[in-house]
Amino acid sequence: MSVVTSAHGPVVVVTVDDGHTNILTIEVVDEMLRALRAARDEAQALVIAGRPGWFSAGLDQQVFSAGGGAESELMHGATELLLRTVEFPRPTVIACTGTALGAGAVSLLASDYRVGTAGEHRICLNYVDVGSELPPLALALARGRLSPRHLTLACNTAQTYSPQHAIEAGFLDAVTTGDTVKEAITAATQLARRVDPEAFAATRALTCRNLSDTIIGTAGALWRIDHGT
């Protein structure tokens, strides 16, 4: 298992650790989806964490090189994962424990609060570097969360940010030299105790409506491609 769920008081922590660079394979995405579905009914706040040195290297590029049904399955799963994160009815915090590339960096834009680990780590929407067009849903998230001054640099030129510079760009909210996961849990606990859950869920639905429509539209486009319509 690359995904482990644990409870810390009112907070559910979903930790991804494949022992390497936390590539989002079909199997890892499926495990994360199961964890988020379960946490939806249990958590008063959610933390998503990576492994030391790596938050995520993004989607499995070998799947895209091979093409076929596996590529479609991974894209569908990744789209659903973003949708479930964006629409999660409780506060979400990411413990960015290291480098975040591609879809790993996109996921930082889908959470309420982001704590990063200080050090020689990279945060980058590296799509154009690997020969891919930036997905529409990634662009929608970037427009909503990134500083306007950094939007073009981050999206069009795949600008790489250190954790500290990622705060200015809009990928992170805080950087720590301590235990990133513990600090994320502390932040999530404070949010769980401070915000009214019903008011939060209602406000979440309002603020993410347009973004959810974009993600659902992306899923629909993928479905039409799969079925040749």
Secondary structure by P-SEA (a helix, b strand, c coil): ccbbbbbcccbbbbbbbccccccccaaaaaaaaaaaaaacccccbbbbbbccccccccccaaaaaaccaaaaaaaaaaaaaaaaaaacccbbbbcccccccaaaaaaaaaccbbbbbbcccccccccccccccccaaaaaaaaaccccccccccccccccccaaaaaaaccccccccccaaaaaaaaaaaaaacccaaaaaaaaaaaaaaaaaaaaaaaaaaaaaaacc
